[in-house]
Amino acid sequence: MSQENKPRSVADSIRRVVNIARIIGAVVLVGIVVTGIRSLVLFYSNEVGFSAPDAARLYTEALLEGDLDTVYNMTDPLSLTDVYGRPVSRTVFMAEARELIGSEALAVETVEAVKLFDRDGVHYYRMDVTFQGGGTTTHNRLLLALRNEEGTWRVVWPFGLSA
């Protein structure tokens, strides 16, 4: 009787090991699929369509050309504060931005977005800008930080108006 139970227990052990291997294989397969889907979603949201570099270029051009409505609308509402951290109204923002860029709109020649790095969902770009204003060609750089909020790119830095 004990010899009959021995082959059954070996067969049961083999079945148990095979079932455990199947479960582990299924968990690994699900993990790979989830990682692949997550990577595709991140790639699509950051690189396809209206991407972070496109948003950075649009924001920079709007700022230099005096399109302050676009600048205001692309700015993260939580970043619209003065140097003391108080919220800034649209009117104050417009006045400060006009003072910053001056009365003459600049003719932007080139805007290049150079990605520096990503951290915690925020994309940091150095904007290399060439523009004409006052009869001279000027080369300048601007640092921007952008975050994707539900499919909309928002500029989260630089801010801190002096109002």
Order of alpha helices (4+ residues) and beta strands (2+ residues): alpha-alpha-alpha-alpha-beta-beta-beta-beta
